[in-house]
Amino acid sequence: MTMATEAQSPTRDGGLLSGDRVRILDAPSWCRRYFTGKAGRVVRVPPFPGGDVWVRFERPVTPWCDRMDTVEEFPFAPEQLAAA
């Protein structure tokens, strides 16, 4: 007999779940000034500790050079994020 089970949302040590609203506290040095202070929603959380959390920005970040597209999602370490 097969029973339907509901998939659980992945969690992390920091308690982040997909769909949580967060604010970017820090970012890699090469893009810190573009991402710090931005708000977004968590879209992907790996099911293991130590992985990056992907955040979709509420307002896409405009490119900082001609060769770049607008940034809609970006990975951050959990310690770079805060609940918003």
C-alpha positions, 0 to 999 in steps of 0.5 A, spaced: 500 500 500 502 506 498 501 512 502 501 519 500 506 523 504 507 531 504 514 533 503 517 537 508 520 544 507 528 544 508 530 547 514 537 550 516 541 551 522 539 558 522 531 556 521 531 559 514 525 556 510 523 557 503 519 563 502 522 566 508 523 574 507 530 576 509 534 582 508 542 582 506 546 584 511 553 582 507 555 579 501 562 577 497 566 583 497 566 584 489 558 585 490 557 588 497 555 595 495 550 592 490 546 587 495 547 589 502 541 592 505 536 589 499 530 585 501 528 578 498 525 571 499 528 565 500 527 560 494 532 555 495 535 552 502 540 546 501 538 540 506 545 540 508 549 545 513 554 549 510 551 550 503 548 557 500 541 560 501 538 562 494 535 569 495 530 572 490 530 580 490 524 583 491 526 588 486 531 586 481 538 589 482 540 593 476 547 591 473 553 594 475 557 593 468 554 593 461 556 585 460 551 583 466 544 582 466 539 584 471 540 580 478 534 577 480 537 571 485 543 570 488 546 565 493 548 567 500 551 564 506 546 564 512 550 568 516 549 574 511 542 574 512 537 576 517 529 575 518 526 581 515 
